Amino acid sequence: MPLHQYVYFALSSRRITPQEITEALGIAPDETRVHNPRRLPADPAQPFRQSWKVVCREPGLRVDEQIAHVLDRLRPQTARIAELMKRFNAGDDDPDQGLEARLEVVRYFNDTEQQGEAVLPDDQDEPNLFGWWLDREAIAFLAATGAYLDVDEYDLTPDTQSE
C-alpha cells in the first residue's frame, strides 16, 4: 500500500511573525505560511494567522523517526519556545490571538499519485511504516513547550462504487 507521510512542528500566531520567531529562537524555518482560509482581503486590524514550521518529509522513515528529526533541531531551544509561548499567551483570554504550538503528523494512505512514496514491503527486514509512537523525550518536549499533537490521516483509496 503506498504511504506518504510527513511531520512538522509549527508555531502560529496573529501577533508574531515568522521572522520574529526566527530571531527569537535562532532557528530558520523550513517553511512559513500565511493562513487565509476565507481568502479575504487583508485587514491590518485582524491580520491573518502566520505559521513558522520545521518539517521532515524524508520518505521511508516511520513517523516517530520523522518526529525525532524535527525535535532534534528544536530541542536545544525548548526553553526559548516555552518562553515565547508564555509571553504571547500570558493574560490572553482569546487563544486565537496568542501563539499556538503544535506537532503535526500528516499521513496519506493509498496515495498512488505521490512521487517518491513509500511502498510498504512484504519483507520482514523492512520497517513497518504503519506503526509509530511518541517516546518520553517527545512527550516531555510537547509538555515543556505547551504544544499539542495533531494527527491527520487520509485514505486516498479510489471509490470503486459506480454512480
N, C-alpha and C positions, 0 to 999 in steps of 0.2 A: 504494500500500500504506500503510495507516495505521500511523504510527510514533509511539510515546510514549516519551520518554526523559528522564532527569534525572541529575544528578551531585551528589554530596556528598562533603565531607571530614569524617571522623569521628575523634574521639578517644574511645576506650572503655577502661574500667577497672573493676576491682572495688574499687580502693583510693582513687580520686579521683573526686569527684562533678562533675557538670556545673557546679554553682555554683562550685566551686573552680577549675575550668578557666577559667570566665568571669573570675573575679577575677585569675587569673594572667596571662591573655592580654589582658584589657581588650576582648574582642570578645564581644558577645552572640550566642549560637547562634540559628539559625533553628528548630532542633528539638532536643529531648532525648528520650531513651528509656531505659526500664529493660528489659533483656532477661531474660526468664524462660522459656526455651524449653520447660521441662517443666511449667510452671505450678505450681511447688512453693510451699509456704508459705515466707515469708521466714525466713531463718536468719541472725541477726546475725553468726555466726562465718563464714559464707560468703555475703556479700552478692551480689546479682545484679550482672551487668555493666551499667554505665550508659554511655550514649553522649551526646556533645556533637557537634552537626552544623551545618555551614554548607552550605546547599543552593541549587542553581539548578534550577528546574523550568520555566524560560521556554521555551515552545514555539517551534518554527521556527528554533532555533539548532542548529548542529552540536554534537556532543559537545565538541570542542576549544574552541568558543566558550563553552559552559557551564562547562567547566573553567576557562577564563580568568576568568569572572565570579567563581567561587569563590576562585580563587587570588589575584585582585586584592585581595580582602578580607583574605586571610590573610598574604600576602607581607610586609607590614610587621612581622609578629610571628614571622617564621621563626625567629629566634634564640630567642625565648621558647618556641616549640613544641619546638624541639630541646632546650632546657634541661629542659623538663618531661619529655620522653621519656628523657633521660639520668638525671634524678633518680629517676623512678619505675621505671626498668628496671635501675639500677645494682646489680650483685651479685645479681640475682634469677634463680635457676635455673628458676623456673616462669614462663614467659612469659604464662600465663593470669592471673597475679596483677599484672602490670605495667600499663603504659599502651600501648595499641595505636593507631597512626595509619594511616588508610587513605583513599585516594581511590577512591570507588565510582562506577562507571558502570552505570546500570540502563537496559535498553532492552527494550521490548515491541514486537514486530513483529506486524502484522495485528491490532492492538488496536482493534477496531471499536466497542467499548463505551465507550472512554475519551472523556470530554468534552474538547474543545479539542485533539484530537490533530493532529499534523502529517501531512498527506497529501502524499506525495512527488509533486512536479509533473513533468509531461512537458516543461515549458518549460525550455530550457537556461539561462535567466537566473536561475532559482531555485536556491538552494543544494542540493547533494546531501547529504541528511541521513544517508546511509549511511556516507560517508567521514569519518574523523576521525583525528587524530594527536596525539601529545604533542610539544610544542616543547621546546627546550633549557631554557627557563626552568621549565617544568613538571617536567621530569626533575630539574633542579637542586633545586627545592623538595622533591620527594619524597626525594631523596638527603639533603638537609640535615636534614630532619625525621625521617628514618628511617621514612617512610610507605611502604606498598606500594599497588599498583594492583590493584583487583578489578573485573572486568568481568562483569556478569551480563546475558545476552541470552536472551529468551524468545520463542518463536514461538507466537502465540495463534491460529494458523490452525485453524478448526474441523475436527475429524476427520470426514471425509466417508464413511468406511467404515461400512457398516451392520453391525449385530451379527447 
